[in-house]
Amino acid sequence: MGSFSIWHWLIVLVVVLLLFGRGKIPELMGDMAKGIKSFKKGMSEEDEAAAAAAKTVEHRADEPVKAPKQKASES
């Protein structure tokens, strides 16, 4: 009862073809492929931006570090 036989899949296929028609299914798959490509492109651009931000840290070792001035506390 938990698994589908070949007849179940054929009935599902016929229903999908009746609902969407032959021309609509390739169009839907093409739209889905475009969406996946744009998602991957966005993810790679985000990774590149994060890597570029991590590389732009500047450090100057020739300047001495100054200690903060301490205020005299009144007791």
N, C-alpha and C positions, 0 to 999 in steps of 0.2 A: 504494500500500500504506500510505502514511502518513496519508491522509485517510479520513474516514468518509463513507459515502454515506447517503442518507435511509433505506435499509433497515437499516443498522446502528443508527441512532438509534431507529427504530421498534421494533426488537427490544429495545433497552435500555429503552425506555419500557414495553413490555409486561411485561418482567421486573420492573421496579420496581413496576408496578401489581399484579402477582401477589404480590410479596413484602409490600408494605405495604397494599394495598387502597386504595379510593377515600377512605375517611374518615381514614386515618392521615396521608396526605400533607399536607393542609391543616393538620392539627394540628402536624406537624413543622415546617412553614414558619412557623406562628405562634410556636412556641417559638424558632425561630431569630431571628425578628424581635424578640422580647422580649429575647433575649440581646444582639443588636446595639444595641438601645435602651439597655439597662442599661450596656453597655460605653461607649457615647458619653456617657451621663450621668456615669459615673465619671471619664472623661477630662476632661469640662468642669469637674467639681467639683475635680479635682486642679489644673487650670489656674487656677481661681479662688482656691484656697488658696495657690498659689505667688505669684500676683499680690498677694494680701492680705499675705502675709509680706514681700514686697519693699517694700510701701508703709509698713510700720510701723517703719522705721528712724528713730530720733530722734537729732538732732544739736544739741548746745548750743554755740553759738559764744561765749557770754558768759563761760565758764570758761576761765582760762588753762591752757595745757598745761605740766605740770611735767616737768622733766627727771629721769630716774632718778638716784639717788645712786650715785656711783662709790666703790668700796672702794679704799683705798690698797693697792697691790700691794707685797709684800715682795720685794726683790731681793737 
